[in-house]
């Protein structure tokens, strides 16, 4: 079952000129994009894949944090 709750995402400028997107509530869930829109689309996909992998492995899915 997908965890469809909204998750807090942090955007920052990377050293290489890309925008880095990180989801702090999911350890290691990081992505990037050339634009803010691309970074957000990529982190949404990364979040879905992170949760899917956790479900497949029977791992605990951390609660969504809304900071």
C-alpha positions in Angstrom: 0.0 0.0 0.0 1.4 3.4 -1.0 1.9 6.0 1.7 0.2 8.9 0.0 0.6 11.4 2.8 2.5 14.6 1.9 6.1 14.6 3.0 8.4 17.5 3.8 11.0 18.1 1.1 14.0 20.4 1.3 15.4 22.1 -1.9 18.9 23.5 -2.0 21.3 24.5 -4.7 23.9 21.9 -5.4 27.6 22.6 -6.1 27.1 21.5 -9.7 24.4 24.0 -10.5 21.6 21.4 -10.1 18.8 21.8 -7.5 19.0 19.0 -4.8 15.8 17.7 -3.3 15.8 15.7 -0.1 13.0 14.0 1.9 14.3 14.0 5.5 11.7 11.6 6.8 13.0 8.9 4.4 16.7 8.3 5.1 18.8 8.5 1.9 15.9 9.7 -0.3 17.6 12.4 -2.3 17.2 13.5 -5.9 18.0 16.5 -8.1 17.0 18.4 -11.2 18.1 21.2 -13.5 15.1 23.2 -12.4 13.0 23.4 -9.3 10.1 21.7 -11.1 12.3 18.9 -12.3 13.8 18.4 -8.9 10.3 18.2 -7.3 9.1 15.7 -10.0 12.2 13.6 -9.4 11.9 13.6 -5.6 8.2 12.6 -5.9 9.3 9.6 -7.9 12.1 8.8 -5.5 9.7 8.9 -2.5 7.3 6.5 -4.3 10.2 4.1 -5.1 11.6 4.4 -1.5 8.3 3.4 -0.1 7.7 0.7 -2.6 11.1 -0.8 -1.8 10.4 -0.6 1.9 7.1 -2.4 1.5 8.7 -5.1 -0.6 11.3 -5.7 2.0 8.9 -5.5 4.9 10.8 -2.5 6.3 9.2 0.1 8.5 8.1 3.3 6.7 8.8 6.3 8.8 5.8 8.6 9.5 5.5 11.6 7.3 6.8 14.7 9.1 5.2 18.0 8.4 7.7 20.7 9.5 
